[in-house]
Amino acid sequence: MTRPAGKLCRRNAACMLPETIEPPLAADDPMTLPSPSFTLPLPLAALAATLLAVSAPAARAAPDACIVQGATIIESAYPTAARSADGTFVVDGAIIRLPEQNDSDAHAVVCRTWPSQPALTLVAVPLMTRQADDGNEGDIELLVVDSKKATVRQRLRLPGLMTDDALYVSSVALDTAFYRLASRKIAFGLRLSLQGSSRSNPFGETTLWLFLVDDGKLRPVLDNIVVSSNRGEWDTNCAGEFENTERTLSMEPSPQSAIADIVVSETTTTTVNVAGKDGACLDTETAATATHRLRYDASVYRVPKALSRME
């Protein structure tokens, strides 16, 4: 698909979801897990007018932990970081910004206490090396931090994840749904939303990565699956076609492995709008469903190319 063109406009609208509370980790917890996301239905007549403002259902974590401990966490994780007069940190040429109350800046640090292991706090640190109207450059570093001491237990840097251009990063969120791979192996997720700026070719996409603390190290176990996408083409008045795809993940026992399979349930809704004789905008909606099973292979879940984001 050709990426939508159009004048680039920078917006920092994060997509908010209600907080969810998962039970503490228990050895006898069932293998079937609650869904990590939900479908946010959008009537297509309204979608045409509002799609630019909707990234996808990426739940940005409440920033309370960052507000309370953010500076301490950053100083512990980056001992050489220098704090600027505006409150940002600079380390090795990268800027780190702490969130403020009710902050929706996609470039700010995200923190979330891990419900499965409350003694640990998950942190996503955008490390921005360039910020401009025509695009940004930067990495994300994931930290697993001691909730009381604010010391880093594990870390993993994800190069280039904050680099964008015509499709800009509109939201970064930590996903703490109960992704139980096996007994005592609970993964967590990172969700990143991209947003287009073209009114006539609206586009939004949220991608999920999963990570696991294994043998004292943090490593990826699922590399990039698109869990929500919205795209379309229309005349900016009525006539056009829109497509909305939502995917939810659940864990099921594998008949072939001690590590659970991931079952992906997919719903794609296509809406075609046409102008009626009386000038009213008429829409026709069709829906299709599909199911995909991702199996753990060696050390990761293999994601089909059709379910991955465009690079």
Secondary structure, DSSP 8 states (H G I E B T S, - for coil): -----S--------------------TT--S----S-------HHHHHHHGGG---S-----THHHHHHHHHHHHHH-TT-EE-TTS-EEETTEEEB---TT---TTB-EEEE-TTSTTEEEEEEEEEEEEETTEEEEEEEEEEEETTT--EEEEEEETTTT-BSSSEEEEEEEEEEEEEEETTEEEEEEEEEEE---SSS-EEEEEEEEEEEETTEEEEEEEEEEEEEEEEEE-SSS-EEEEEEEEEEEEE--SS-SS-EEEEEEEEEEEEEEE-TTS-EEEEEEEEEEEEEE-EETTEE---GGGS---
